[in-house]
């Protein structure tokens, strides 16, 4: 069976499971017999089976080596009990996995139901549907969009760049209303003040969430939600942004706003912009003399924006011979010290609550800012169509006509109501097309 088809079928099984969860005990009589997970409340740790040896799937050698060293340091009495294998060489029989949210969905029925003590420090709401019935996947890193501000250019333009309340947002850019009020400044900048991409649905998505809209919030693949009143707030934001000539073009038309986010970083050609955590922002920042700051999206009409993120995290194989030891490995990896290992040995953005992030040190300047920005993000909805499990709900958004209505709204040829109607109709027609029996 095609891997993608397998993945999507398994996504439909979320909440069903393929076996009963093993009862987790937490008293002195608990016996680690290979079937039972034992948690020692007094030591705040899981008991390791006497002859346990764990193999963990990791994304790269550096993180794998760091994990082995961390385990040996944390449990010197059990040194040598943990080894790692690269994901490209894994068989699926390993004990513990570091995997993406899509891989977790693919493997879901084969993942061990986890003790809820492992949820500490983890933002479970960003795991989406994966933990709807029980805890099986712990997201500990993410990639996605945030805002980036060229504080040097703003300062030279007379825009205050302080963050006095330390909420992660520059005070003068807390809201899009404040940003729009600075239109005369943006239009006189000698750079592309805000290099928006109106031709890319994923980059447009954060703006559509301005009123609290969340794609497939109902977890029903047939209801993307474009008929919600909240969508209108996002469309009003896009309409308001069109009143400023950000790129200094002759027409300020939507057609002049194409994907230039990475180009803006390479050329230091922006005042404010969107930035993806994968865009090598650290390297580009070091190459230029200007100072850059990552921050969450500004609010609009008093509402936070909620861009989507893709998470990676930890899970345990349901067939492990050492479930208690596997829990202990996952426990220390999702602890503050374990998250520090992730930060020190990779360029991944950790997912944790702000209080936990305050205990971490960050070798790369922008990592913590991305992590704080992701507090406002939501995970991609991992749901498929019951009528055709080979199609992800997200495929509708990827294939529907988003840019067309947004471009016409930006150009002023349609209003908010018509733009919303066109989004609704486009989603419906795309869904019908994808689900058509004639669709291969």
N, C-alpha and C positions, 0 to 999 in steps of 0.2 A: 504493500500500500504506500502511496506517495506520502513522504514525511509530513508535508504541510497538511494533507488531508487527515492524517493520523492526529496531528496536533489539534486541528479544529474539532474533530469528533470528540477528542478527550476534553476539550474546553467545555463541550456540552455536558460533560459528566460532573462538572463542578457541583459540589454539594451532595453527590450521590455516594462517592467513595467506592472502594472495592474490597474493603475489609473493615472489621471492627477495630476501633482504637484500643490499644493496650491500656489497661488501667494503670495509672501512675500513683505509686504509693509514696508516702513521705514520713515513715516512722522507722523505729529501730529494727523492726522485724522484716523490712523489705530485703528481698534476696535478688541479686542481679543474676538471673538465670538465663539471660539471652532473650527473654520475652517481656521482662518487666523493667521499667525505668524507675530508678530509685533516686529520690532527691533528699539530700541531707539538709534539713532546715537550719540546723545549728551551724553548719559550715557554709551554707548558702551555695552548695555545689552538688552536682550529680555524682553518684558513686560510679566508679569505673569497674567494669567486669575484670575479674582476676587476670584473664589471659587476653584481654582486648588488644587488638591491633587495628587501627583505622586507616583507611585510604580515602583521601579527599580529592575531588575534582576541582581544579583551579584554572583560571583563565591565562595565567602566565607564570613563568618560572620564578620571577622575583617575589611575587606574592606567595607562591607555594613555599619557597625557602623561608620566608618571613614567618609563615604559619607554623612550620616545623620548629623553628627556633623559639617562637613564642610558646608553643605547647611545652617544649623541653624546659624553658625557663619557668613557666607557670607551674608545671608538675614535674620537677626533677626526679621524683620517685617513679615516674612513668616515662622518662625520656626514651625516645626511640620508638614509641608506640604509634606515632602518627607519621604517615608518608603522604605525598601528594602526587598527582598525575595530571598532565595537561588535558584540557577538555578535548583537544584534537585526537588524543590517544585513549580516551576513556571508553569503557565497554558498557557502562550503565549499571555495573554490579558493585560500584564503589559505595562506601558507607555514607559519606557526606558530600553534598554538591554545592559549589558556588555556581549559580546559573542565572540566566535572564528570566524575566517574568514570562516570556513566551515559552521558554524551555520548561519552566515550572508548570505552566498550563499543560504542556505536552505530557509531562510525567506525572501529573497530579494524582491519579489513582494509585500510583506507586510510591507516593511520598508518605512519610510517617506522620501521624497526628502528633503535634508537639505539645509539650507541657507549657501552660500559659505563663510560667515564670520567664520564659524566653522572650515574651513580648516587651519586657522592660527596655526602655530606651529606643524602641522601634516605633516608627509612625505607621501603624498597621493600616490606617485609612488609605495609605498610598500603595497598598497591595491589591486594592480593588476587590474583584470577585474571588480571588484566589483563596481568601480566608473566610468566605461567606458561611461555610458550615463548621469548619474547625480550623485550627492554626496549623498550616503546613509549609508556609513560605514566609521567610523573614527578610523583607527588603532592607538592604543596608547601603546601597549606593544607587545613583540615578544619573541620567543624562536628560537634558532638556534646555529650554530657552529661559533666559533672564534678560534684564535690561543692562546695558553698559553705558556709562557716562564718561565723556572726555572732560574731566574736571578742569584741566588746564585751559581748554578752549572756552569753557563756560566762565571760568574766572576772568579770563581776558575780555570776555563779552560783558562783564559786569553782573553775572548771575551768581548768587551766593551758593557755595558748594558745601556748606556745613551739614552735618547730621547731628544736631544738638540733642535730639531725643533718643539717639542711638537705636532707631528702629530698622536700620538698614537702608532706608531711603533718604536721599538728600532732601533737606527740608523744603527747598524751593521747587522740588519736583515730586512732591508727595502725591499729587493728583494730576490727571490729564487736564483738568480745568486750569491748574496753575501753569502747566506747560503751554497750553493754548493761549493763555494771557500774555505769554512772552513772544508771541508771533513776530513783532517787529525786530526782535533780537535774532530769532532764527533766520529770518529772511535776509538779514544783512551779513550773516556769517559767510566766510569765504570757503566753507566746506559744505558737503551734503549734510545738512543739519540733522536729518532723520531719514536714513536710507531704507524706507519701508519697502517690503516686497508684497505687492498686491496680486502677484501672479502665482503665489505658492500657498495652498490651503493650510498646510501645517503651521506656517508662520503667521497666517491670518487668524488661526484659531484663538490665540490668547485674547485678541480684541473682541471676538464674539462672546467671550465669557464675562464681559464687563458688568452685566446685570445679574450675574449668578448662574448663567446658563452652563450646563455641563452635558456634553454629548453622551447620549445613552445613559443618563442618570438613573432611569428606571430599570436598567439592565435587561431591557427588552429590545432585541435587535431590530424589531419592526418599528420602533419608536425612537428615532434619533433626537427628537425634541425641538425641531426648528419651529414648531407652532407655538412654543412657549412665549409668554410675554417678555421673559428675560432676554430673549434674542434681540428684541427691539433696542434694548440699552446698548448692546454691542454695536448694532448698526448705527445708532445715533453717535457713538464714539467715532466710528469710521467716517461718518458724514462730517462730524466736527473737525476731524484731522484734515479733511480735504480743504478746509478753509485756509490752510497755511501752505505756502510754496516752499516745501522743505528742501527740494533738490535744485531749486533756482532754475528750473526749466522754463522755456517760453510759454508752455501751455499748462503746466502743472497737472497734466492729464494722467489717468491711471496707467496708461501705457508706458509712461516714463519711470514708473516705480517697479522695477524688476529686481530679482535676487542679487543683491550686492553686499550682503552682510559680511562675508569673508573678505571681499575686496576692500570694504571700508576699514577693516582692521589692518590689512596689509599696507594700505596707503595712508593710514591715520586720517581718514576722510569722513569724520562724523562728529556731531555734537552729542547726540544720544542715538542709541541703536538697539536692536535685538542682537543677542549673542548666544550661540549654542555652546554648551560645555565641551563639545568636541572640537571647537574651532582653534585650538592652540593659542588661546588668548594670552597666556603667560609669555610665550615666545615673542609674539607680536608686540606686546606691551614693552618688553625689554628693549626691542629694536628702536622704539620711538622715544623722543624726549618728553612727550606729553604724559600726564598721569591719567589712568583709567580707573573707574570704580564700577563694580558689579552691584546691582541692587534689584529688589523685586519690582515687578511692574507697578507703576503708579495706579492709584484708584481712579474710578470714574463714578460720578454720582454716589459717592460714599461707599462703593463696593470694590472689594479686591478682585483682580483678574486671576484666573486659574488656568494657566497653561498646562499642557500635558507633559508628563515625564515618562520615560521608560526605565524601569527599575531592574536591578540585579540583587541577588541575595542568597540566603542559605536555606538548605533543606536537607532532610535525612532520608535515606533509602529505607522504604518499609521492610526490605528484606535483610537489613543489616543484622549480623549476629550479635552486635554489641550496641543495642539502642541506648543504654544508659551512658556509655562512654561517648557515643555520638552526640548525645544531648550536651554532655560536658564540653566537648569541642565547640559546638555551636554556641553554647553559653559564653565561653570566654572570647569567642570571635565577635560576638555582638555586644560585649562589655565595652566600657570606655577604653580600656587598654587594647582590646581587640580592634576597635574602630581606629585607634591610633596606629596600629599595625597596618591597616588598610590605607590610611592616609600617607604613612611614611614609605610604603613600598609600591604604591600605585599612583596614578593621576586621577583616580576615581573620586567622585563627589560623594561624601558620606551622607546617608539619610539618618537623621536623628533629631530629637527635639532640641530646641535652642539651649536649654540648660546643659544637656550633654555636650553639645558643640563647644560650649564655653570651657570645658575641661580638656579639649584637644588643642594641640599645637599644629600649625599648618605650614609646612616648608614652602608651599607655593602660595603666593600672595592672594590669589582670587578664589581659592578653594572654599574657604569658609563663607565668602559672600555668595557663591553659588548655592552652598548648602542652606543658607538662610533664605535665599530667594525661593528655593524649592519647598519651603514650608507652605507656600501658597499654591503649590501645584497639585495636580491630580494624576493618577496613573491612567494610561490608556485603557479603555474598556475591553477586557479580554472575553468577549462573547461572540458567539456565532449564530447563524440562522438554524433554527430547528428544522426548517423545511429543506435546507441544504447545508449540512455542516462543513462543506468545503469552502464556505464564504464567511469571512469575518465581518462583523458589523462595521468595523473600521474601514473595510473595503468600500463601503458606500460613500463615506466621506472622502476617501482617496480618489474615487472615480466620478463623483458628482460635480456639477458645475458650481463651484464656489466663487472663483475669480470673476466670472462674468457679471453676476449681480453686484458684486462688490465694486467692480470697475465702473459700472453704470451708476451706482450710488455715488461713488467718488466724483464722477464727471457731472453729476447733477441731472442726468437724464431720467432718473427714477427717484422715488422717495423711499423712506424706511419701510412703509407698508408693502410696496411692490417688491422691494428687495427681499423681504421676509417671505412673501408669497412665492417668489421664484426659487428660494432656497428649499421651501417645503416641497414644491413640485419637482425640483431637480432631485432631491433625495428620494422621493417616491418613485420617479421614473427610473432612476439608477437602481433602486432596490428591485423593481420589477424586472429590469433588464438582466441583472445579475442572477436572479432567481428563475429566469426563464428556462424552460426545459431545453431550448435550443442553445443556451449558453454552455459552451464546453467546460 
